[in-house]
Amino acid sequence: MIWVSVLIFVAFLTACGQILFKFAAMEDAPFVKKFVDVRFILGVVLFLVCPVLTIFALKHIEYSRYYATTALNYVFVICGSRFALKERVDLKKLIGIILILIGLFFYML
């Protein structure tokens, strides 16, 4: 169970990295300067850490369980975009989040 928790954490870190990339992209700066933005660099660091954690977890769980946890990226990105980027979450997205969570619950039993 600890390794599933690690994969859930990886999904969270991946979503954080994507949101950091969005912040860097929104910066009003020349394109090249965005690559030295601290948010961009932190996003890259997260994207480098995630595969390492995933490899450790994959030694201990089935690949199908890993792949199912990647669906949480959608949940974390939508939640992160709502709270960090102040984006609107409509009913369709909310229903999608609920269906993903219900599906993962039954899949992981």
MDTraj code that builds the backbone (N, CA, C; nanometers):
import mdtraj as md
import numpy as np

residues = "MET ILE TRP VAL SER VAL LEU ILE PHE VAL ALA PHE LEU THR ALA CYS GLY GLN ILE LEU PHE LYS PHE ALA ALA MET GLU ASP ALA PRO PHE VAL LYS LYS PHE VAL ASP VAL ARG PHE ILE LEU GLY VAL VAL LEU PHE LEU VAL CYS PRO VAL LEU THR ILE PHE ALA LEU LYS HIS ILE GLU TYR SER ARG TYR TYR ALA THR THR ALA LEU ASN TYR VAL PHE VAL ILE CYS GLY SER ARG PHE ALA LEU LYS GLU ARG VAL ASP LEU LYS LYS LEU ILE GLY ILE ILE LEU ILE LEU ILE GLY LEU PHE PHE TYR MET LEU".split()
xyz = np.array([
    [0.0822, -0.1203, 0.0000],
    [0.0000, 0.0000, 0.0000],
    [0.0863, 0.1263, 0.0000],
    [0.2045, 0.1181, 0.0618],
    [0.2914, 0.2356, 0.0654],
    [0.3310, 0.2776, -0.0756],
    [0.3508, 0.1799, -0.1639],
    [0.3950, 0.2123, -0.2994],
    [0.2832, 0.2750, -0.3814],
    [0.1592, 0.2379, -0.3546],
    [0.0466, 0.3063, -0.4184],
    [0.0428, 0.4509, -0.3703],
    [0.0701, 0.4722, -0.2422],
    [0.0755, 0.6088, -0.1884],
    [0.1863, 0.6895, -0.2558],
    [0.2986, 0.6253, -0.2814],
    [0.4079, 0.6923, -0.3517],
    [0.3622, 0.7334, -0.4916],
    [0.2891, 0.6461, -0.5593],
    [0.2420, 0.6776, -0.6945],
    [0.1365, 0.7881, -0.6929],
    [0.0553, 0.7926, -0.5901],
    [-0.0404, 0.9031, -0.5753],
    [0.0370, 1.0340, -0.5559],
    [0.1418, 1.0283, -0.4764],
    [0.2273, 1.1452, -0.4555],
    [0.2944, 1.1871, -0.5866],
    [0.3366, 1.0904, -0.6667],
    [0.3968, 1.1199, -0.7974],
    [0.2959, 1.1916, -0.8868],
    [0.1711, 1.1453, -0.8862],
    [0.0670, 1.2117, -0.9657],
    [0.0492, 1.3562, -0.9186],
    [0.0526, 1.3768, -0.7874],
    [0.0418, 1.5120, -0.7325],
    [0.1593, 1.5995, -0.7754],
    [0.2807, 1.5451, -0.7658],
    [0.4000, 1.6209, -0.8058],
    [0.3979, 1.6539, -0.9546],
    [0.3503, 1.5601, -1.0359],
    [0.3391, 1.5842, -1.1799],
    [0.2444, 1.6999, -1.2073],
    [0.1305, 1.7000, -1.1396],
    [0.0344, 1.8093, -1.1562],
    [0.0947, 1.9415, -1.1102],
    [0.1691, 1.9392, -1.0008],
    [0.2351, 2.0618, -0.9530],
    [0.3337, 2.1133, -1.0569],
    [0.4097, 2.0232, -1.1176],
    [0.5036, 2.0627, -1.2215],
    [0.4330, 2.1254, -1.3406],
    [0.3204, 2.0681, -1.3797],
    [0.2453, 2.1227, -1.4924],
    [0.1905, 2.2623, -1.4594],
    [0.1448, 2.2797, -1.3381],
    [0.0927, 2.4111, -1.2972],
    [0.2062, 2.5135, -1.2903],
    [0.3231, 2.4700, -1.2440],
    [0.4385, 2.5604, -1.2435],
    [0.4763, 2.6016, -1.3864],
    [0.4678, 2.5078, -1.4815],
    [0.4931, 2.5416, -1.6215],
    [0.3928, 2.6448, -1.6710],
    [0.2674, 2.6300, -1.6307],
    [0.1648, 2.7262, -1.6711],
    [0.1980, 2.8652, -1.6172],
    [0.2378, 2.8727, -1.4899],
    [0.2775, 3.0016, -1.4328],
    [0.3944, 3.0629, -1.5110],
    [0.4927, 2.9814, -1.5445],
    [0.6074, 3.0313, -1.6212],
    [0.5636, 3.0776, -1.7596],
    [0.4718, 3.0056, -1.8210],
    [0.4233, 3.0423, -1.9542],
    [0.3455, 3.1731, -1.9511],
    [0.2761, 3.2009, -1.8411],
    [0.1958, 3.3224, -1.8305],
    [0.2815, 3.4461, -1.8043],
    [0.4050, 3.4261, -1.7651],
    [0.4951, 3.5377, -1.7360],
    [0.5161, 3.6226, -1.8612],
    [0.5044, 3.7521, -1.8436],
    [0.5232, 3.8447, -1.9558],
    [0.6726, 3.8714, -1.9720],
    [0.7385, 3.7785, -2.0383],
    [0.8832, 3.7879, -2.0576],
    [0.9158, 3.7251, -2.1926],
    [1.0316, 3.7574, -2.2480],
    [1.0727, 3.6924, -2.3731],
    [1.0775, 3.5403, -2.3551],
    [1.0504, 3.4702, -2.4632],
    [1.0410, 3.3238, -2.4583],
    [1.1648, 3.2602, -2.3966],
    [1.2812, 3.3022, -2.4347],
    [1.4055, 3.2428, -2.3842],
    [1.4197, 3.2663, -2.2343],
    [1.3767, 3.3815, -2.1862],
    [1.3890, 3.4139, -2.0441],
    [1.3004, 3.3241, -1.9572],
    [1.1962, 3.2677, -2.0149],
    [1.1073, 3.1791, -1.9389],
    [1.1790, 3.0526, -1.8929],
    [1.2855, 3.0154, -1.9636],
    [1.3592, 2.8942, -1.9276],
    [1.4444, 2.9108, -1.8025],
    [1.4676, 3.0332, -1.7592],
    [1.5419, 3.0566, -1.6356],
    [1.4489, 3.1027, -1.5230],
    [1.3203, 3.1037, -1.5502],
    [1.2210, 3.1366, -1.4478],
    [1.2243, 3.0278, -1.3406],
    [1.2216, 3.0678, -1.2142],
    [1.2316, 2.9718, -1.1037],
    [1.1164, 2.8714, -1.1067],
    [0.9991, 2.9133, -1.1515],
    [0.8863, 2.8206, -1.1586],
    [0.9084, 2.7152, -1.2658],
    [0.9659, 2.7554, -1.3765],
    [0.9974, 2.6597, -1.4822],
    [1.1013, 2.5590, -1.4342],
    [1.2057, 2.6098, -1.3707],
    [1.3138, 2.5225, -1.3218],
    [1.2600, 2.4246, -1.2173],
    [1.1763, 2.4736, -1.1260],
    [1.1173, 2.3846, -1.0257],
    [1.0275, 2.2798, -1.0911],
    [0.9538, 2.3190, -1.1939],
    [0.8723, 2.2225, -1.2682],
    [0.9568, 2.1139, -1.3312],
    [1.0706, 2.1525, -1.3882],
    [1.1622, 2.0547, -1.4475],
    [1.2163, 1.9602, -1.3402],
    [1.2522, 2.0147, -1.2242],
    [1.3019, 1.9309, -1.1143],
    [1.1962, 1.8281, -1.0747],
    [1.0711, 1.8719, -1.0625],
    [0.9638, 1.7781, -1.0286],
    [0.9492, 1.6710, -1.1360],
    [0.9611, 1.7111, -1.2619],
    [0.9495, 1.6146, -1.3711],
    [1.0672, 1.5173, -1.3750],
    [1.1804, 1.5531, -1.3150],
    [1.2931, 1.4615, -1.3054],
    [1.2816, 1.3687, -1.1852],
    [1.2210, 1.4170, -1.0772],
    [1.2052, 1.3369, -0.9559],
    [1.0982, 1.2287, -0.9748],
    [0.9925, 1.2629, -1.0448],
    [0.8788, 1.1709, -1.0586],
    [0.9148, 1.0354, -1.1206],
    [0.9909, 1.0312, -1.2300],
    [1.0270, 0.8988, -1.2840],
    [1.1112, 0.8149, -1.1882],
    [1.1952, 0.8802, -1.1100],
    [1.2772, 0.8058, -1.0134],
    [1.1881, 0.7396, -0.9086],
    [1.0941, 0.8159, -0.8541],
    [1.0010, 0.7596, -0.7567],
    [0.9153, 0.6496, -0.8189],
    [0.8763, 0.6707, -0.9436],
    [0.7942, 0.5709, -1.0131],
    [0.8712, 0.4398, -1.0294],
    [0.9977, 0.4475, -1.0642],
    [1.0778, 0.3257, -1.0822],
    [1.0873, 0.2478, -0.9514],
    [1.1071, 0.3176, -0.8399],
    [1.1102, 0.2487, -0.7107],
    [0.9773, 0.1800, -0.6823],
    [0.8685, 0.2481, -0.7098],
    [0.7358, 0.1910, -0.6823],
    [0.7060, 0.0735, -0.7745],
    [0.7475, 0.0830, -0.9004],
    [0.7178, -0.0238, -0.9960],
    [0.7855, -0.1554, -0.9600],
    [0.8903, -0.1490, -0.8795],
    [0.9536, -0.2730, -0.8331],
    [0.8614, -0.3508, -0.7406],
    [0.7605, -0.2847, -0.6846],
    [0.6805, -0.3462, -0.5792],
    [0.5326, -0.3634, -0.6122],
    [0.4862, -0.3057, -0.7221],
    [0.3440, -0.3194, -0.7552],
    [0.3275, -0.3553, -0.9022],
    [0.2063, -0.3988, -0.9358],
    [0.1753, -0.4333, -1.0738],
    [0.1683, -0.3061, -1.1589],
    [0.2082, -0.3218, -1.2837],
    [0.2081, -0.2069, -1.3747],
    [0.0672, -0.1529, -1.3948],
    [-0.0313, -0.2403, -1.3983],
    [-0.1691, -0.1942, -1.4187],
    [-0.2145, -0.1040, -1.3037],
    [-0.1696, -0.1306, -1.1835],
    [-0.2034, -0.0419, -1.0712],
    [-0.1350, 0.0932, -1.0865],
    [-0.0112, 0.0897, -1.1329],
    [0.0572, 0.2173, -1.1578],
    [-0.0201, 0.2987, -1.2602],
    [-0.0522, 0.2363, -1.3702],
    [-0.1161, 0.3109, -1.4783],
    [-0.2501, 0.3681, -1.4351],
    [-0.3218, 0.2976, -1.3493],
    [-0.4496, 0.3490, -1.2989],
    [-0.4291, 0.4749, -1.2150],
    [-0.3209, 0.4793, -1.1387],
    [-0.2981, 0.5977, -1.0542],
    [-0.2657, 0.7217, -1.1362],
    [-0.2217, 0.7043, -1.2601],
    [-0.1924, 0.8214, -1.3425],
    [-0.3192, 0.9006, -1.3740],
    [-0.4363, 0.8388, -1.3612],
    [-0.5623, 0.9105, -1.3820],
    [-0.5793, 1.0228, -1.2795],
    [-0.5121, 1.0085, -1.1669],
    [-0.5202, 1.1137, -1.0654],
    [-0.4558, 1.2441, -1.1112],
    [-0.3697, 1.2371, -1.2127],
    [-0.3135, 1.3604, -1.2674],
    [-0.4245, 1.4559, -1.3088],
    [-0.5294, 1.4022, -1.3727],
    [-0.6418, 1.4860, -1.4148],
    [-0.7070, 1.5535, -1.2950],
    [-0.7270, 1.4766, -1.1895],
    [-0.7913, 1.5302, -1.0690],
    [-0.7054, 1.6398, -1.0076],
    [-0.5770, 1.6126, -0.9915],
    [-0.4876, 1.7102, -0.9290],
    [-0.4700, 1.8357, -1.0147],
    [-0.4640, 1.8192, -1.1468],
    [-0.4492, 1.9366, -1.2338],
    [-0.5744, 2.0240, -1.2275],
    [-0.6913, 1.9631, -1.2310],
    [-0.8148, 2.0424, -1.2243],
    [-0.8247, 2.1142, -1.0900],
    [-0.7960, 2.0433, -0.9821],
    [-0.7996, 2.1074, -0.8495],
    [-0.6939, 2.2173, -0.8390],
    [-0.5741, 2.1891, -0.8876],
    [-0.4673, 2.2888, -0.8830],
    [-0.4971, 2.4097, -0.9689],
    [-0.5556, 2.3876, -1.0856],
    [-0.5882, 2.5012, -1.1708],
    [-0.6992, 2.5853, -1.1094],
    [-0.7859, 2.5215, -1.0339],
    [-0.8923, 2.5958, -0.9657],
    [-0.8349, 2.6830, -0.8547],
    [-0.7496, 2.6248, -0.7711],
    [-0.7001, 2.6976, -0.6538],
    [-0.5788, 2.7857, -0.6843],
    [-0.4871, 2.7388, -0.7666],
    [-0.3662, 2.8168, -0.7937],
    [-0.3863, 2.9172, -0.9069],
    [-0.4615, 2.8772, -1.0093],
    [-0.4774, 2.9625, -1.1263],
    [-0.6131, 3.0323, -1.1321],
    [-0.6984, 3.0002, -1.0353],
    [-0.8329, 3.0602, -1.0271],
    [-0.9172, 3.0307, -1.1514],
    [-0.8955, 2.9131, -1.2119],
    [-0.9754, 2.8742, -1.3266],
    [-1.1099, 2.8175, -1.2800],
    [-1.2067, 2.8249, -1.3671],
    [-1.3416, 2.7795, -1.3366],
    [-1.3503, 2.6273, -1.3525],
    [-1.4168, 2.5626, -1.2587],
    [-1.4437, 2.4191, -1.2683],
    [-1.5939, 2.4039, -1.2894],
    [-1.6307, 2.3621, -1.4097],
    [-1.7725, 2.3493, -1.4392],
    [-1.8241, 2.2114, -1.3978],
    [-1.9520, 2.1901, -1.4169],
    [-2.0166, 2.0667, -1.3740],
    [-1.9590, 1.9445, -1.4442],
    [-1.9259, 1.9558, -1.5725],
    [-1.8694, 1.8420, -1.6458],
    [-1.7358, 1.7984, -1.5858],
    [-1.6531, 1.8946, -1.5510],
    [-1.5242, 1.8605, -1.4899],
    [-1.5440, 1.7974, -1.3529],
    [-1.6374, 1.8506, -1.2769],
    [-1.6661, 1.7960, -1.1449],
    [-1.7164, 1.6517, -1.1547],
    [-1.8051, 1.6266, -1.2484],
    [-1.8550, 1.4905, -1.2699],
    [-1.7401, 1.3999, -1.3136],
    [-1.6529, 1.4502, -1.3995],
    [-1.5367, 1.3722, -1.4427],
    [-1.4459, 1.3347, -1.3270],
    [-1.4214, 1.4293, -1.2373],
    [-1.3394, 1.4017, -1.1191],
    [-1.4036, 1.2933, -1.0339],
    [-1.5325, 1.3061, -1.0112],
    [-1.6044, 1.2070, -0.9292],
    [-1.5970, 1.0690, -0.9937],
    [-1.6169, 1.0614, -1.1244],
    [-1.6112, 0.9319, -1.1933],
    [-1.4721, 0.8712, -1.1878],
    [-1.3697, 0.9528, -1.2023],
    [-1.2320, 0.9022, -1.1915],
    [-1.2082, 0.8454, -1.0527],
    [-1.2492, 0.9180, -0.9497],
    [-1.2265, 0.8716, -0.8119],
    [-1.3050, 0.7438, -0.7825],
    [-1.4280, 0.7357, -0.8301],
    [-1.5078, 0.6141, -0.8103],
    [-1.4431, 0.4977, -0.8842],
    [-1.4013, 0.5218, -1.0076],
    [-1.3358, 0.4160, -1.0849],
    [-1.2085, 0.3669, -1.0193],
    [-1.1273, 0.4588, -0.9695],
    [-1.0034, 0.4186, -0.9014],
    [-1.0320, 0.3413, -0.7734],
    [-1.1339, 0.3844, -0.7001],
    [-1.1703, 0.3139, -0.5788],
    [-1.1996, 0.1674, -0.6082],
    [-1.2849, 0.1427, -0.7076],
    [-1.3208, 0.0048, -0.7396],
    [-1.2057, -0.0721, -0.8030],
    [-1.1244, -0.0043, -0.8823],
    [-1.0123, -0.0694, -0.9466],
    [-0.9073, -0.1146, -0.8456],
    [-0.8864, -0.0346, -0.7437],
    [-0.7810, -0.0632, -0.6461],
    [-0.8239, -0.1604, -0.5358],
    [-0.9505, -0.1954, -0.5316],
    [-0.9959, -0.2897, -0.4277],
    [-0.9262, -0.4234, -0.4372],
])
top = md.Topology()
chain = top.add_chain()
for i, resn in enumerate(residues, 1):
    res = top.add_residue(resn, chain, resSeq=i)
    for name in ("N", "CA", "C"):
        top.add_atom(name, md.element.get_by_symbol(name[0]), res)
traj = md.Trajectory(xyz[None], top)
